[in-house]
Amino acid sequence: MSRIGKMPIDIPAGVDVNIVGATVSIKGKLGELTMDLPAGIGASIAENRIELARGDNTRESKSFHGLARSLVANMVDGVANGYSRDLEINGVGFRATANGRELTMTLGFSSPIEYQAPEGVTIEVVDGTKIKVSGTDKQKVGQAAARIRAFCPAEPYKGKGVQYKGERVRRKVGKTVA
């Protein structure tokens, strides 16, 4: 048995789970998420818990068992609590502004960079240098934060660029004069 796949998922209060065939739909106070389970993986609800089981012991079913359980658990947590990633912008003149789902960043290039957030992801800017990406889908929130960071990752000499909050940028020593 998969150590992760065999663990049941507790359903918190205010979250509704609906399983039809291989489709799992989860609805909570923050939104609704739907996922199709991989082939060979089945889900059932028992005593306010979601349990996932695999039909056979093939290598593919074993590998998808834990993955499917983690994805369903992330969906339950996402509609109940939500996910967020915090980014910081460092550098003179580097700033960002948010207008709805559109983020405009000035990162030292000749023109500003515009990023359109995917559906279900919200972007907030605090003080022009702190960006908060939040939503119910953990994958979309992480992907949006990674794309924003990829526009100008923090460089190792002066630390200018976009980085995750708490990320340590390994600094290098510049050239020395002889």
N, C-alpha and C positions, 0 to 999 in steps of 0.2 A: 504494500500500500504506500501511496505517496504520503509523506509526513504532513505536507501542507494541504494536499487535496482532501484528506480525510477529516480535517478539522471543520466542524460546523460553523456557520456564519450566523451570529445573533442578529435578529431583526429589531432595531430600536423602535420605540413608540413613535407613531406618526409616519411610519414608512410602510407602504403597501407594495407587496411583491406578487407578481402574476407570472406563472410559468405555463406556456402553451407550447407543447412539443419541445423544440430545442431553443425556443426564444424566451429570454428572461427579461421582464419589464419591471422596473423599480421606480416608484413614484414617492416623492417626499416633499417637504416644505420648500426646498430650493429648486425643484424641477423634476424632470423625468428622464430616465436613461433606459435604453434597450440594447440588448446584445444577443447575438446568435451564438450558442455554445458550439464548440468544435465537435466534429463527428466522433461518436463513441462516448461522449460525456453526457450524462443525464442529471437533471436537478429535481429535487423534491422539497416540499415544505413540511416540516414536522415539529410540533411544539414550539412555534414561533422561531424556528431556525431553518436555514437553508442548508441542505446537504447535497453535495455533488458526488456522483459515483461514476465509475467507468464500466463499460460493458465487457471489455476483454482486457487481457494483460499484454497487449502488443506494446512495443517500444513507443510508438506514436501516441497511444492512449495514455500511457504512463506519463509522458512528457506534457501532454495537454491537461492532465488532471489538476496538477498544482497551479498551472497557469490560469485555467478557467476559474478556479476557486479564488485566486488573487484578484482577478478582474471583477468578479461578482462582488467580492468584499469591498473593493475600491468604489464600485458603483453605489453600494449601500451607504458607505461612509460619505460619498460625495453628495448624495441627495439629502443626507441628514445634516452634515456639517459643512461641506464644501472644501475646496482646496485653494491654496494661494501660494504664490512664489513672489519674493521681494527682490528687486534689482536696484542697484545703485549706479549712478553715473558720476565718474570722477574726471576732472579736467577743466581747465579754464575755458569758459564759454560753452561747455557741453551742457545741454539742457533738453528737457522734453516737455511736451504739452499733449493733453488728451482731449479729444472732442468726440464724445460718444464712443464708438468702437475703433476710432482712428487715432493712432499715435503718431505724432510728428516729433522727430528728434534732430537736434543740431549737434553733430558729432565731429566737427572739424573738417567736413568735406565741403566742396564748393556749393552744394545744394542740400537742403534738409532731406532727411530720410522719412518716408511715410510708410506706416505699417497698418494694415487692416486686420483687426483681430478676428479669429474664426467665430462662428456662431456658438453662443453659449459661454464665451469668455469675455470678461469685463476688464478694462484697464483703467487704473487710477494713477494720477501723478500728484505727488506731494512735494512741495517746495521746488519743483522743477528738476530735482535730481534723484528722487526716489520714485520708483515705479512699482505698483502692486498689480500683479496679474492674478485674477481669481475666477473660479467657476466650479461647476459640479463634476466635470469630467477630468480626472487626473491626467490622462494622456494629453488632452488638448491644452490644459494649463501648462504642463511641462514643455510641450512642443512650442507654444507661443513664447514662453520665457526664453527658451533656447534660441529661437529665431531672433528675438530682440537682442539678446546678448551677442549673437553671431554678427550683427552689423558692425560692431567695433569692440571686440573682446579686449579686456584690460591688457596693456602691453607691459613687459617686465622692467623697463627702465624708469619710467615716471609713474606708472600705474594708471595712466589715462585710459578711459574706455568704460564699457558697461560690464558689470560683474554682479554675481549673486550676492545677496546680503550675507555677510559672514565668510565669504570666499577669501582665501588667502592667496594673494598674487605673489609669486616668487620673484623677488627683485634681483636684478643683476647690477653689477657695478659698471659704470660707463668707462669711456676711455680715459686714461691718465695722461697728463702732459709730462714729457720727459725733461 
